[in-house]
Amino acid sequence: MKRRDFLKAAIGTFAVMALAGSLKATPSSNYVLNETASRILELKREGLGADEIARKLTEEYEVDYQEAYRDVLSFLAEARRLGIA
């Protein structure tokens, strides 16, 4: 995966819907996450923090640590807001 595609891959449809304000979190909500977003949540559920998740992603994708860290923080904040993290 190219570096410039990382944020899109990490958040994908989830971010577009959330940023458009059309996504409402309810206990019965279903979310479709792409591979990278799913991986972030998987690592979070394993007990890893944002720093550790970003380091893992730099090993798995062509992205530098600073970009991965910023994107992980942003994604996790939005996921928490929606009640999925």
Sequence and secondary structure as in RCSB ss.txt:
>XXXX:A:sequence
MKRRDFLKAAIGTFAVMALAGSLKATPSSNYVLNETASRILELKREGLGADEIARKLTEEYEVDYQEAYRDVLSF
LAEARRLGIA
>XXXX:A:secstr
  GGGHHHHHHHHHHHHHHTT     TT      HHHHHHHHHHHTT  HHHHHHHHHHHSS  HHHHHHHHHHH
HHHHHHHT  
